[in-house]
Amino acid sequence: MQTSLCVNLTIHQCVWWQLLQATPRFSAKNAMLSELAHVLSGEPLPYATLMYVWCNVCAPESIIVNPHTDRIRKLPLESGPAKLNRWMNYERNVHADFV
């Protein structure tokens, strides 16, 4: 299933959506961490998180996996000072970026 989403960020600064899919299977470690976070916060954790970031020490397009869980990843889109203080536009395939 593929769905397009186009958002005007000058009108909507915050965007939220939810995808309905089959129940994911966690590893024993991730299931335990997810359960603990749910008990402590009262809210379930998302199955996975992908953050698009600006990183001065990483090359663009390199994937940074969280040291505590592989369900959280960062993907630097830019690096260095060349494009600082400018709004940048990006179009990404989120599924391809995470997989």
C-alpha positions in Angstrom: 0.0 0.0 0.0 1.3 3.4 -0.9 -0.2 6.8 0.1 1.0 10.2 -0.7 1.0 13.0 1.8 1.7 16.7 1.0 1.7 19.2 3.8 2.1 22.9 3.7 4.4 23.6 6.7 3.7 27.3 6.7 0.1 26.4 7.7 0.7 23.1 9.6 3.8 23.1 11.7 3.0 19.7 13.3 1.8 16.6 11.4 0.6 13.3 12.8 -0.6 10.2 11.1 -1.0 6.5 11.9 -0.7 3.5 9.7 -2.7 0.4 10.3 -0.7 -2.8 9.7 -0.4 -6.3 11.0 0.8 -6.6 14.6 4.6 -6.4 14.6 6.7 -9.0 16.4 9.3 -7.6 18.8 12.5 -9.4 19.9 12.4 -10.4 23.6 14.6 -7.5 24.5 12.5 -4.9 22.5 9.2 -6.4 23.9 10.5 -6.0 27.4 11.7 -2.4 26.8 8.4 -1.5 25.1 6.4 -3.0 28.0 8.6 -1.1 30.6 8.2 2.2 28.7 4.4 1.7 28.5 4.2 1.0 32.3 6.3 4.0 33.2 4.8 6.5 30.7 1.3 5.2 30.3 1.7 5.4 26.5 2.7 2.6 24.1 5.9 3.1 22.2 5.7 3.3 18.4 7.0 0.2 16.6 9.9 2.2 15.1 11.2 5.7 14.8 13.1 7.3 11.9 14.6 10.7 12.5 15.9 12.9 9.7 18.7 15.0 11.2 21.5 17.4 10.4 24.8 16.0 11.7 28.2 17.7 11.7 30.1 14.5 12.3 28.3 12.1 10.0 28.2 11.8 6.3 24.8 12.5 4.7 22.8 9.3 4.0 24.7 7.3 6.7 22.4 5.5 9.0 22.9 5.9 12.8 21.3 3.0 14.8 20.4 3.7 18.4 22.8 1.9 20.7 19.9 0.6 22.9 17.4 -0.6 20.2 17.5 -1.1 16.5 14.0 0.3 16.3 15.3 3.8 16.4 17.4 5.2 13.6 18.7 8.6 12.5 19.4 9.5 8.9 21.5 12.6 8.4 20.3 14.5 5.3 22.9 17.3 5.5 26.2 17.8 7.2 28.4 20.8 7.8 27.8 24.6 7.9 27.2 25.2 4.1 23.4 25.2 4.3 22.8 26.5 7.8 20.0 29.1 8.5 18.0 28.1 5.4 14.9 26.0 5.0 15.6 22.9 3.0 13.0 20.8 1.1 13.4 17.0 0.9 11.4 14.2 -0.6 12.1 10.8 0.9 10.9 7.3 0.7 10.4 6.6 4.4 10.1 2.8 4.0 13.2 2.5 1.9 15.1 4.8 4.3 14.2 2.6 7.3 14.7 -0.8 5.7 
